[in-house]
């Protein structure tokens, strides 16, 4: 059985990695000054992230275009795949899954498609897509993989530090006139956010400095993970490699890390998190 793995750009898997591993991907769309731009194949990521503090009007986002999803499915059929496994983005954040299901109707009867809702996004979704790839290489069926992912989603954890408050205000994540907004702005605080299955990507507090934010994030990781387990670490940043390396070194002080992956925060995620944001996703390593 030849199975095609599909995921979203929101999973943060690098474009070259997906191409090398023959993973297909769905792209969300950024609307910049009225123009729709696909977030991987058409966006100049570095230029876009550097513009976030001054761009006006602030960019918005929308889910992928239905014809793009149909094209991914049709290409898998053309390439001789028997089945497609889509490891998808939580509907809490985007209607991407609905678009994928709608597109699947266009190829109904031509190929079997399983749409798996991770209930997660960004690095957590990426860690699950990576695990699906590992299991596919072991010859596991789609049913075996999804059963495994059901367990993994309760153990994978993403927590990070946003880059600036401008993005939080402009995307409405934090209201300027709210008590939280006043505190964050007045004291130039460092907001901290996590990924969970109930709310998607959600703020869990703030700190007065990068050092105190780091301590809070490491504490959360220690709470959510087991000291005797071995983990894979998936890092992502919005043009802040120094902070990312520091974060890695602190995580390794409290948990056993088998592999560390350095990914780039996508344009859509950077839009909300801001330039300089960093996230860490910690996921149990696949047992040999």
matplotlib code that plots the C-alpha trace (Angstrom):
import matplotlib.pyplot as plt

x = [0.0, 1.5, 0.5, 0.9, 1.4, -0.1, 0.0, -0.2, 2.3, 1.1, 2.9, 6.2, 7.9, 10.5, 9.7, 12.9, 12.3, 8.8, 10.0, 12.8, 10.5, 7.7, 5.3, 2.6, 1.4, -1.5, -0.7, -2.8, -3.0, -1.7, -3.6, -1.0, -2.2, -5.2, -3.0, -3.4, 0.0, 0.6, 2.6, 5.4, 5.7, 5.0, 6.1, 9.5, 9.5, 12.4, 11.2, 7.7, 8.7, 10.9, 8.0, 5.5, 6.3, 5.6, 3.3, -0.1, -2.7, -1.7, -1.9, -4.7, -5.0, -7.4, -7.5, -6.0, -7.7, -9.9, -8.3, -4.9, -6.1, -7.7, -4.4, -2.5, -5.0, -4.9, -1.1, -1.0, -3.3, -1.1, 2.0, 0.4, -0.5, -3.2, -4.2, -3.7, -3.3, -3.8, -2.5, -4.4, -4.7, -7.2, -10.5, -10.4, -7.9, -8.8, -11.4, -8.5, -9.9, -13.3, -11.7, -9.6, -12.8, -14.6, -11.7, -11.7, -15.2, -13.7, -11.7, -14.1, -13.8, -10.3, -8.3, -9.0, -8.4, -8.2, -8.5, -6.9, -7.6, -4.6, -6.5, -3.2, -1.2, 2.4, 5.1, 2.8, 1.1, 4.5, 5.7, 2.7, 3.3, 6.9, 5.8, 3.4, 6.4, 8.4, 5.6, 5.1, 8.7, 8.1, 5.4, 2.5, -1.1, -3.1, -5.2, -2.1, -0.7, -3.9, -4.2, -0.7, -1.3, -4.4, -2.0, 0.8, -1.4, -1.9, 1.9, 3.3, 3.7, 4.5, 5.3, 7.0, 7.7, 6.2, 8.5, 6.7, 3.5, 2.7, 1.6, -0.5, -2.4, -2.8, -4.2, -6.5, -4.9, -4.5, -6.8, -4.9, -7.4, -7.7, -5.9, -3.7, -2.9, -2.0, 0.3, 2.0, 2.5, 3.5, 6.1, 7.2, 6.4, 7.2, 4.0, 4.1, 1.8, 1.2, -0.6, -3.3, -6.2, -8.9, -7.9, -5.3, -2.5, -3.3, -1.5, -0.7, 0.9, 3.8, 7.1, 9.1, 12.2, 13.5, 15.2, 12.0, 10.1, 12.6, 12.2, 8.4, 8.6, 11.1, 8.8, 5.8, 7.9, 8.9, 5.3, 4.0, 6.7, 8.3, 11.8, 12.6, 11.4, 13.5, 12.2, 12.6, 12.8, 11.3, 12.3, 11.0, 11.8, 10.9, 14.4, 15.8, 18.4, 20.2, 17.2, 16.3, 19.8, 19.5, 16.1, 17.5, 20.3, 17.9, 15.5, 18.4, 19.2, 15.8, 14.9, 16.7, 16.7, 17.4, 17.0, 16.8, 15.2, 15.5, 12.6, 11.4, 8.3, 5.8, 4.6, 1.1, 2.3, 4.8, 1.9, 0.5, 3.6, 5.8, 9.4, 11.7, 9.2, 10.5, 8.7, 9.8, 7.8, 8.8, 7.5, 8.3, 10.9, 9.6, 10.7, 13.0]
y = [0.0, 3.3, 6.1, 9.8, 12.0, 15.5, 18.2, 22.0, 24.8, 25.6, 22.5, 24.4, 21.5, 23.1, 23.2, 21.4, 18.7, 18.1, 18.0, 15.6, 13.3, 13.6, 15.1, 17.3, 20.4, 22.8, 26.5, 29.2, 32.5, 35.9, 39.0, 41.7, 45.1, 43.5, 40.8, 37.1, 35.4, 31.7, 31.5, 29.1, 29.1, 32.8, 34.7, 36.2, 35.1, 37.2, 40.4, 39.8, 39.2, 42.3, 44.4, 43.4, 46.3, 49.0, 47.5, 49.2, 47.9, 44.9, 41.6, 39.1, 35.4, 33.0, 29.2, 27.6, 27.8, 24.8, 24.3, 24.0, 21.1, 19.4, 19.7, 18.0, 15.1, 14.8, 14.8, 11.9, 9.9, 10.7, 9.6, 6.2, 6.5, 4.2, 6.3, 9.7, 10.6, 14.3, 15.2, 18.4, 21.7, 22.1, 23.6, 25.9, 28.1, 27.5, 26.0, 24.3, 20.9, 21.8, 22.9, 19.7, 17.6, 19.6, 19.1, 15.3, 15.1, 16.1, 12.9, 10.6, 7.0, 7.6, 7.4, 6.8, 9.8, 9.9, 13.4, 13.3, 16.2, 16.7, 19.2, 21.1, 23.5, 24.8, 22.7, 20.2, 19.5, 19.3, 16.7, 14.6, 14.8, 13.8, 10.8, 9.8, 9.9, 7.7, 5.2, 5.2, 4.3, 1.3, 0.1, 1.0, 1.3, 4.5, 2.9, 2.0, 5.5, 7.4, 5.1, 6.1, 9.8, 9.6, 8.8, 11.2, 14.2, 14.0, 14.0, 16.5, 20.0, 23.4, 26.5, 29.7, 33.4, 36.0, 38.5, 41.8, 43.3, 45.1, 41.8, 40.9, 44.2, 44.3, 40.7, 41.3, 38.6, 41.3, 44.3, 47.6, 49.0, 45.9, 45.4, 42.8, 45.1, 48.0, 45.8, 44.2, 47.6, 49.6, 47.2, 45.8, 42.4, 39.1, 37.2, 33.4, 31.1, 27.3, 25.0, 22.8, 20.7, 22.9, 26.4, 26.0, 28.6, 30.5, 32.9, 31.6, 34.6, 37.1, 37.9, 41.1, 39.8, 37.1, 35.5, 35.2, 34.1, 31.4, 30.2, 30.0, 28.1, 25.6, 25.2, 24.4, 21.9, 20.2, 20.0, 18.6, 16.0, 13.0, 13.1, 9.5, 9.7, 10.6, 13.3, 14.9, 18.7, 20.8, 24.4, 27.3, 31.0, 34.2, 35.5, 35.0, 32.1, 33.3, 33.0, 29.7, 28.2, 29.5, 27.9, 24.5, 24.6, 25.2, 22.4, 20.0, 20.8, 19.3, 16.7, 14.0, 15.0, 12.5, 14.7, 18.5, 20.0, 23.7, 24.9, 28.4, 29.9, 30.3, 33.6, 33.0, 32.1, 35.0, 37.3, 36.6, 35.9, 38.8, 39.1, 37.5, 34.9, 31.4, 28.2, 24.8, 21.6, 18.5, 15.1, 11.6, 9.9, 6.9, 3.8, 1.5]
z = [0.0, -1.1, 1.3, 0.6, 3.7, 3.6, 6.2, 6.5, 6.3, 9.9, 11.0, 10.5, 8.7, 6.4, 2.7, 1.7, 4.3, 3.0, -0.6, 0.3, 2.2, -0.4, 2.0, 0.3, 2.1, 2.1, 2.4, 4.1, 2.4, 3.6, 2.4, 2.2, 1.0, -0.7, -2.5, -1.7, -1.2, -0.4, 2.8, 1.6, -2.2, -2.8, 0.4, 1.0, 4.7, 6.0, 4.3, 5.6, 9.2, 9.2, 7.9, 10.7, 13.1, 10.4, 7.8, 7.4, 7.0, 9.0, 7.0, 7.5, 6.7, 5.1, 4.7, 1.6, -1.8, -2.6, -6.1, -4.4, -2.2, -5.2, -7.0, -4.2, -4.2, -8.0, -8.0, -5.5, -7.8, -10.7, -8.8, -8.1, -4.4, -3.1, -0.1, 1.4, 5.1, 5.9, 9.3, 9.8, 11.6, 14.5, 13.3, 16.4, 14.5, 10.8, 8.5, 6.6, 7.4, 5.9, 2.7, 2.6, 3.0, 0.4, -2.1, -1.3, -2.8, -6.2, -6.2, -4.5, -5.7, -7.2, -3.9, -0.2, 1.9, 5.7, 7.3, 10.7, 13.1, 15.4, 17.5, 17.5, 15.4, 14.8, 16.3, 18.0, 14.6, 13.0, 15.6, 14.9, 11.1, 11.7, 13.8, 11.0, 8.6, 10.9, 11.2, 7.4, 7.0, 9.3, 7.0, 9.4, 8.0, 8.2, 10.9, 13.0, 12.5, 13.5, 16.6, 17.6, 17.0, 19.3, 22.1, 21.0, 20.9, 24.7, 25.2, 22.7, 24.1, 22.5, 24.5, 23.4, 23.8, 21.5, 19.8, 20.4, 21.5, 18.3, 16.6, 19.6, 19.5, 15.7, 15.5, 18.4, 20.6, 23.3, 23.5, 23.9, 26.5, 28.5, 31.8, 30.2, 27.3, 29.5, 31.6, 28.6, 26.9, 30.0, 31.3, 27.9, 29.1, 27.3, 26.6, 26.8, 24.8, 24.6, 22.2, 23.6, 22.3, 23.9, 22.7, 20.0, 20.4, 23.6, 25.9, 29.4, 31.0, 30.6, 32.2, 32.8, 31.0, 28.6, 31.6, 33.7, 30.6, 30.0, 33.6, 33.2, 29.9, 31.3, 34.3, 32.1, 30.1, 33.3, 34.4, 31.1, 30.5, 32.3, 33.6, 32.7, 29.1, 26.0, 23.8, 20.3, 20.3, 17.5, 17.6, 15.5, 15.4, 13.7, 13.0, 16.5, 16.4, 19.5, 21.7, 20.1, 21.0, 24.6, 24.9, 23.6, 26.1, 29.0, 27.9, 27.8, 31.4, 32.5, 29.8, 27.8, 24.2, 21.4, 18.4, 17.9, 14.8, 13.9, 11.9, 10.7, 12.0, 9.1, 7.9, 9.3, 12.7, 12.8, 12.0, 15.4, 17.4, 16.0, 14.9, 17.4, 18.6, 19.5, 20.2, 21.5, 20.9, 22.9, 21.9, 23.1, 20.8, 18.9, 20.7, 18.7]

ax = plt.figure().add_subplot(projection="3d")
ax.plot(x, y, z, "-o")
ax.set_aspect("equal")
plt.show()
